[in-house]
């Protein structure tokens, strides 16, 4: 299972940016797992627009992989964040979801789409809302 290594990797990144640790929430984990199962069954990444949670999705090929791989994939979007003129939208969304200071709970789901492909879903609560500069720190 990659849930624990992924949570550990995310909390390490959050620490770098002055955000508190995420804790696993059973209800959110159940919802993340349900969504992972749904997208794995269709083998198509997609965000549940009706979900009350912030979301990150990653597909992994070649086995379950390690949690830090999904974290690294999402964290690389930091390169799209403009620290001088921060915006809540754009390609830095995965980075912002991971380190959003006001977020404190997470649920992680993983589901197999094929012999070699898995989907990882991370749901965050509360969802990314509020002042950007206060919640995304260098």
Secondary structure, DSSP 8 states (H G I E B T S, - for coil): --HHHHHHHHHHHHHHTT----EE-HHHHHHHHHHHHHHHHHT-----TT-SSEEEEEEEESSS--HHHHHHHHHGGGGG--SSS--SSSTTHHHHHHH-TT--EEEEEEEESSSSEEEEEEEEES-S-S-HHHHS--
